[in-house]
Amino acid sequence: MSNSFGSRRLLSLPLIGDLWRRLESVPPPVPEESIWLRVLVQALVIVGIIATDIAAETQISFWAVPLSIVGAFWSYRQRRRANVPVKFLLAIGMLLALGFFFQGLFASVVDATNDTRSVLAGLLIQVQVLHSFDLPRRKDLGYSMVIGLILIGVAGTLSQTLAFGPVLLLFLAIALPALVLDYRSRLGLSVSKPQQQKIKKSAQENRQIFKFYLLLFSFILGLGLAVFAVLPRFPGYQLRSFPVSAPIEFQGQFDSSRIFNPRLGRGGGEGSGGAGAGTQQEEGPGQLDDTFYYGFNSQMNMNLRGVMKPKEVMRVRSQSPGFWRVLAFDRYTGQGWKISRNEQAKKLTRPPWSYQFYVPSPITANRTKEVIQTYTAISDMPNLIPALAEPKQLFFPTPEVAFDTEGGLRSPVPLAEGITYTVISDVPYRNRSALRNAPPISAKNTNGYKIFQKLYLQVPPKIAGKVKNLTEDLLATSPTPITSSYEKALYLAQALKQRYQLKPGMPFLEKNEDLAEAFLFKYQGGYPDHFSTVLAVMLRSIGIPARLVVGYASGEFNPFTGFYIVRNTDAYAMTEVYFPKYGWFAFDPIPGHDVIPSSIEENQTFGVLQQFWSWVAGWLPSPVTGFLNRVFGAIFTNFLLLFAWLWNLFSQGWLGLFALILMAIGLGFAGWLSWKGWRAWRYRRWLAKLAPVESIYQQMLAALAERGFRKHPAQTPLEFARDSQISYQSWREIVNDITDAYVRWRYGGVVANIPSLSQRLQSLKKHLSRRVSR
């Protein structure tokens, strides 16, 4: 009694009572009765939540999926009720979710990056969980389908691996029947429970339905892959988003000369500071570490032996492939390299409100192209920051970084697993004609000529003459005299690749033995990095400035994620050569590598298609790859010739324009004829699959439809024959005879006289054609 009295008093209040009465007066929404539609929509939402978890590496699905399932079950059981109290609770829950969203949004801006996709995905998941407790209508299920699609889209932008691929295929497989059921529900064709009990599909019909969905799935998948491959990528239209990890507070004083490289060599010394000190003995035999590249240090001992075990170290999203440069060495020690001015690394500081560092860029007469790269460390790496050549802007989470004298970037702390940063580089174009005409180094065209000469022309005196004579003898083997520094570097790199071999079993160097001398005169080859060292020494011996640069190759491009997968075994050394006015350019003398390393191209519009083909070609046998390359090359060449011919015709003025119009009309007419022929072929093929009686009946319907007598889908064959407005008695008799024969065969299994029906059909077609001609 007291509860009833209290509720009456509450309802008697002006605002609450009026609002309650309005809510009760609203008619309950028409519920969606299809259980299969509800189950498939719920599956789409679950797949979207799991995909977001996989891509963002979160654990939201552990609570969101069970709650969403409970909500969907509860809403189905309560679908015919108003559920007014639940609606109030859901409104309060959505306000709380909005509050958590703004809290996460503020935290993401202050503590991490401008990338708020994961925060938005969390809000959508929370809203969907609440929404699942109130899904009485088909329209509400449509909202859930859209939320699932958005979650898949967010997961696709966050994903860096192919782990997202199977989830996407599963989402597509569920979405196809869900869309069909949703469309049937929109048309009011949903099947009620009594009707469902009456309908019993045969196994053959079920196989046909499964075959239809399988073919539709394959078609959509193939079409999507084709569109993805050929879709042009215009760099000017790409989003300029610069992902950066959460800020890293560095404790203590930043020593810009120190390099942190975990374990640089067991036999060669781990360094005075333990695992993170990153120093190794300058010379002497030793064992390579099987995980970390030995060249990422202030000095590089090339008297180490061993093999690294492949391990993924980072993923790179870049507008162009290239050599992810780490650092360079200027001083050759006889058995390795070192950075002679390591202590002169300059500190760079960013403002506290921004993640952006401005990196000093050299002045060059060469044309450059801006390339944006985003790096994500997959395992622990040194504090050296990989980047394409000539970085100008760096978005990094620490307050300070260092820029060394050889163009390398360094962090105050090692690059831990999961750290993300972005680099914008002005990568120079490799203009061979300009570099060929570059003047030799001299005091007139080189700033700090004496220091420059001391750093990049230094060769140990005991081998200088011997190496110089050999280098000049190699250049003399050229069919034409070589005068330019660029052509000399190119020719020597090719000569090393062709005349010297990789020696995996090369023994250790003796204590005072020089690496370049042993490579050229004793072993006739060496390890991969030895080739780059020898090329640098040979160029220096003839007065061409050179240094050794270490970094990572582009890695394996994944066309589905858009990332380059870089492993520790992709790290190696190349030779950088200096050309006055144009700067440093790399040459790769290692056998099996391209002399000119991969870099920017003039046009990357269809770069994904090229990279996708390269990825596919890697799985095919060499003869198949060669044949397909010739076929595609011929097609592309002929397409360019056709385009050039059309452009030349168009440029001839009104006459050319008139010819193009006539050609377009002719092609259009030929296309229309081809389309008509293809449809007629498909129609004949369809008729051939039908039973003879049904084929004759369908041909009769098609002939009558062409003359304006169309059968409505809701009409039965007998109703159409009885109600059709055919005025001629002879026509009506033929239509009745064919229809009766079809109905007796269809529903009674009576075999008809096929030759007689065929003659009657031909007679009907003749009568119809005469009627049209009159």
Residue pairs with C-beta under 8 A, 6 or more apart in sequence:
10 16
10 17
11 17
11 20
11 21
20 84
23 82
23 84
23 87
24 82
24 84
26 82
28 80
28 81
28 82
28 136
29 136
29 137
30 136
30 137
31 79
31 80
31 136
31 137
32 38
32 79
32 135
32 136
32 137
32 138
32 140
32 141
32 185
32 190
33 190
33 192
33 193
34 181
34 185
34 190
34 191
35 76
36 177
36 181
37 138
37 141
37 178
37 181
37 182
37 185
37 190
38 72
38 76
38 135
38 141
40 174
40 177
40 178
40 181
41 141
41 144
41 145
41 148
41 178
42 68
42 69
42 72
42 132
42 144
43 174
43 178
44 144
44 145
44 148
44 149
44 171
44 174
44 175
44 178
45 68
45 128
45 132
45 144
45 147
45 148
45 151
46 61
46 65
46 68
46 69
47 148
47 152
47 167
47 170
47 171
47 174
48 147
48 148
48 149
48 150
48 151
48 152
48 155
48 171
49 60
49 61
49 64
49 65
49 68
49 125
49 128
49 151
50 61
50 65
50 167
51 151
51 152
51 155
51 156
51 164
51 167
51 168
51 171
52 58
52 60
52 61
52 118
52 121
52 125
52 151
52 154
52 155
52 158
53 59
53 60
53 61
54 155
54 159
54 163
54 164
54 167
55 154
55 155
55 156
55 158
55 159
55 160
55 164
56 118
56 121
56 155
56 158
58 118
58 122
60 122
60 125
64 125
64 126
64 128
64 129
67 129
67 132
68 128
68 129
68 132
71 129
71 130
71 131
71 132
71 133
71 135
72 132
72 135
74 133
75 132
75 133
75 134
75 135
75 136
76 135
78 86
79 135
79 136
80 136
83 134
86 133
86 134
87 134
90 130
90 131
90 133
90 134
93 130
94 127
94 130
97 123
97 126
97 127
97 130
98 123
100 122
100 123
100 126
101 119
101 120
101 122
101 123
101 126
104 119
104 122
104 123
105 116
105 119
108 115
108 116
108 118
108 119
109 116
111 246
111 247
112 244
112 245
112 246
112 247
113 243
113 244
113 245
113 246
113 355
113 420
114 241
114 242
115 241
115 243
117 154
117 157
117 158
118 154
118 158
120 154
121 151
121 154
121 155
124 147
124 150
124 151
124 154
125 151
127 147
128 144
128 147
128 148
131 140
131 143
131 144
131 147
132 144
134 140
135 141
135 144
138 182
138 185
138 186
141 182
142 182
145 175
145 178
145 182
148 171
152 167
152 168
152 171
155 164
155 167
156 164
156 168
159 561
160 315
160 376
160 561
160 563
161 558
161 561
162 558
162 560
162 561
164 561
165 560
169 221
172 217
172 220
172 221
173 213
173 217
176 213
176 216
176 217
176 220
177 213
181 190
184 190
191 199
201 209
228 559
228 608
229 559
229 608
229 609
229 612
230 606
230 609
231 608
232 605
232 606
233 604
233 605
233 606
233 607
233 608
234 605
235 319
235 604
238 319
238 372
240 372
242 355
242 372
242 374
242 395
242 422
243 374
243 395
243 420
243 421
243 422
244 355
244 395
244 396
244 397
244 420
244 421
244 422
245 397
245 418
245 419
245 420
245 421
246 397
247 397
247 398
247 399
248 397
248 398
248 413
248 419
249 399
250 398
250 399
250 400
250 412
250 413
254 347
254 400
254 402
254 412
256 345
256 346
256 347
256 402
256 404
256 410
257 298
257 342
257 343
257 345
258 278
258 383
259 278
259 296
259 297
259 298
259 382
259 383
259 384
259 410
260 276
260 277
260 278
260 382
260 383
260 413
260 414
261 271
261 276
261 278
261 292
261 296
261 297
261 382
261 383
261 384
262 275
262 276
262 278
262 291
262 292
262 380
262 382
262 414
263 270
263 275
263 289
263 291
263 292
264 270
264 271
264 278
264 279
264 280
264 289
264 292
264 294
264 297
265 280
265 281
265 286
265 287
265 288
265 289
265 294
265 301
265 304
266 286
266 287
266 289
267 285
267 286
267 287
267 304
268 280
268 281
268 284
268 285
268 286
268 287
268 288
268 294
268 301
268 304
269 279
269 280
269 281
269 286
270 277
270 280
271 277
271 278
271 279
271 280
272 279
273 279
276 414
278 296
278 297
278 298
278 382
279 297
279 298
279 299
280 286
280 294
280 297
280 299
280 301
281 301
282 299
282 301
282 333
282 335
282 336
282 338
283 301
283 303
283 333
283 334
283 335
283 336
283 511
284 301
284 303
284 335
284 511
285 303
285 304
285 305
285 508
285 509
286 301
286 303
286 304
286 305
287 304
287 305
287 306
288 294
288 304
288 305
288 306
288 307
288 308
289 306
289 308
290 306
290 307
290 308
290 309
291 308
291 309
291 311
291 568
292 382
292 568
293 308
293 550
293 568
293 571
294 300
294 301
294 304
295 326
295 529
295 550
295 571
295 573
296 326
296 327
296 382
296 384
296 550
296 571
297 382
298 338
298 339
298 342
299 329
299 333
299 336
299 337
299 338
299 339
300 329
300 336
300 337
300 338
300 548
300 550
300 573
301 335
301 336
302 335
302 336
302 337
302 515
302 527
302 529
302 530
302 533
303 335
303 336
303 508
303 509
303 515
305 506
305 508
308 568
308 569
310 567
310 568
310 569
311 379
311 567
311 568
311 569
312 378
312 379
312 565
312 566
312 567
313 377
313 378
313 379
313 381
313 552
313 566
313 567
313 568
314 375
314 376
314 377
314 378
314 381
314 386
314 552
314 566
315 375
315 376
315 378
315 563
315 564
315 565
315 566
316 324
316 373
316 374
316 375
316 376
316 554
316 555
316 563
316 564
316 566
317 373
317 374
317 562
317 563
317 564
318 371
318 372
318 373
318 374
318 388
318 564
319 371
319 372
319 373
319 604
320 369
320 371
320 388
320 427
320 599
320 600
320 601
320 604
320 607
321 554
321 557
321 564
321 598
321 599
322 371
322 388
322 389
322 427
322 554
322 597
322 598
322 599
322 600
323 388
323 389
323 549
323 551
323 552
323 553
323 554
323 574
323 586
323 597
323 598
323 599
324 373
324 375
324 386
324 387
324 388
324 551
324 552
324 553
324 554
324 566
325 386
325 387
325 388
325 389
325 407
325 408
325 549
325 551
326 384
326 385
326 386
326 408
326 550
326 551
326 552
326 571
327 339
327 384
327 404
327 406
327 408
327 549
327 550
327 551
328 339
328 406
328 407
328 408
328 547
328 548
328 549
328 550
328 576
329 337
329 338
329 339
329 406
329 547
329 548
329 549
329 550
330 337
330 339
330 340
330 341
330 405
330 406
330 455
330 456
330 458
330 547
331 337
331 338
331 339
331 340
331 455
331 458
332 458
332 459
332 460
332 516
332 533
332 536
332 537
332 540
332 548
334 460
334 512
334 514
334 515
335 509
335 513
335 514
335 515
336 515
337 533
337 548
339 404
339 405
339 406
340 455
341 404
341 405
341 455
342 404
344 404
344 405
345 402
345 403
345 404
345 405
345 410
346 360
346 402
346 403
346 404
347 400
347 401
347 402
348 357
348 358
348 359
348 394
348 400
348 401
348 402
348 403
349 357
349 399
349 400
350 356
350 357
350 396
350 399
350 400
352 399
355 395
355 396
355 397
356 393
356 394
356 395
357 393
357 394
357 395
357 396
357 401
358 392
358 393
359 391
359 392
359 393
359 394
359 403
359 409
360 403
361 390
361 391
361 392
361 426
362 390
362 583
364 428
364 581
364 582
364 583
365 434
365 581
365 582
366 428
366 429
366 431
366 434
366 581
366 582
366 583
367 428
367 429
367 431
368 390
368 426
368 427
368 428
368 429
369 426
369 427
369 429
369 600
370 424
370 425
370 426
370 427
371 388
371 424
371 425
371 427
371 600
372 422
372 423
372 424
373 387
373 388
373 422
373 423
373 424
373 425
374 420
374 421
374 422
374 423
375 386
375 387
375 420
375 421
375 422
375 423
376 418
376 419
376 420
377 415
377 416
377 417
377 418
377 419
377 420
378 417
379 417
380 414
380 415
380 416
380 417
381 414
381 415
382 414
382 415
383 410
383 411
383 412
383 413
383 414
383 415
384 408
384 409
384 410
384 411
384 415
385 394
385 396
385 401
385 408
385 409
385 410
385 411
385 415
385 421
385 423
386 551
386 552
387 394
387 409
387 423
387 425
388 423
388 425
388 427
389 407
389 425
389 427
389 428
389 584
389 586
390 407
390 425
390 426
390 427
390 428
390 583
391 409
391 423
391 424
391 425
392 424
392 425
392 426
393 423
393 424
394 401
394 409
394 421
394 422
394 423
394 424
395 421
395 422
395 423
396 411
396 421
397 419
397 421
398 411
398 412
398 413
400 412
401 409
401 410
401 411
401 412
402 409
402 410
402 411
402 412
403 409
403 410
404 410
406 547
406 549
407 584
427 599
427 600
428 582
428 583
428 585
429 600
430 585
430 596
430 599
432 486
434 582
435 484
435 486
435 579
435 582
435 585
436 484
436 486
436 487
437 484
438 484
438 485
438 486
438 579
438 580
438 581
438 582
439 445
439 580
439 581
440 485
440 543
440 544
440 580
441 449
441 452
441 453
441 543
441 544
441 545
441 578
441 580
442 449
442 580
443 449
443 450
445 580
445 581
446 452
446 580
452 545
452 578
453 545
455 547
456 540
456 545
456 546
456 547
456 578
457 540
457 543
457 545
458 540
459 467
459 537
459 540
459 541
460 514
462 514
463 514
463 516
463 517
463 537
464 541
466 517
466 521
467 516
467 517
467 520
467 537
467 538
467 541
468 541
468 542
470 520
470 521
470 538
471 492
471 538
471 539
471 541
471 542
472 542
474 491
474 492
474 495
474 499
475 482
475 488
475 491
475 492
475 542
477 495
478 491
482 488
482 491
485 544
485 577
485 579
486 577
486 579
488 539
488 542
488 544
489 535
489 539
489 544
489 546
489 575
489 577
489 587
490 587
490 595
492 535
492 538
492 539
492 589
493 535
493 575
493 587
493 588
493 589
493 595
494 589
494 595
496 531
496 534
496 535
496 589
497 531
497 589
497 590
497 591
497 595
499 524
500 519
500 520
500 524
500 525
500 526
500 531
500 534
500 591
501 524
501 525
501 591
502 525
502 526
502 527
502 528
502 590
502 591
503 523
503 524
503 525
503 526
503 527
504 527
506 523
506 525
506 526
506 527
506 530
509 515
509 518
515 526
515 530
515 533
515 534
516 533
516 534
516 537
516 538
518 526
519 525
519 526
519 530
519 531
519 533
519 534
520 534
526 534
528 572
528 573
528 590
529 572
529 573
531 589
531 590
531 591
532 548
532 572
532 573
532 574
532 575
532 588
532 589
532 590
533 548
533 573
534 589
535 546
535 575
535 587
535 589
536 546
536 547
536 548
536 575
537 546
539 545
539 546
539 575
539 577
540 546
544 577
544 578
545 577
545 578
546 575
546 576
546 577
546 578
547 575
547 576
547 578
547 584
548 573
548 574
548 575
548 576
549 573
549 574
549 575
549 576
549 586
550 571
550 572
550 573
550 574
551 571
551 574
552 566
552 570
552 571
553 566
553 570
553 571
553 572
553 597
553 598
554 564
554 566
554 570
554 598
555 564
555 565
555 566
555 567
555 570
556 564
556 565
556 567
557 563
557 564
557 565
557 611
557 614
557 615
558 564
558 565
558 615
559 608
559 611
559 612
559 615
562 608
572 590
574 586
574 587
574 588
574 590
574 597
575 586
575 587
575 588
575 589
576 584
576 585
576 586
576 587
577 584
577 585
577 586
577 587
578 584
579 585
586 597
587 595
587 596
588 594
588 595
588 596
588 597
589 595
601 607
613 632
617 625
617 628
617 629
620 628
646 660
649 656
649 659
649 660
650 656
650 657
650 660
687 695
687 698
687 699
688 695
690 698
691 745
692 752
692 754
693 741
693 742
693 745
693 746
693 752
693 754
693 757
694 742
694 745
694 746
696 738
696 741
696 742
696 754
696 757
696 758
696 761
697 717
697 738
697 739
697 741
697 742
699 761
700 734
700 735
700 738
700 761
700 764
701 711
703 761
703 764
703 765
703 768
704 710
704 711
704 724
704 735
704 768
705 711
706 768
707 768
707 771
707 772
709 724
709 725
709 726
711 720
711 724
712 720
715 723
717 739
717 742
717 743
717 746
718 739
718 743
720 739
721 732
721 735
721 736
721 739
724 732
724 735
726 732
726 735
728 767
728 771
730 767
731 764
731 767
731 768
734 760
734 761
734 763
734 764
734 767
735 764
737 757
737 760
738 757
738 760
738 761
738 764
741 752
741 753
741 757
742 752
744 750
744 752
745 751
745 752
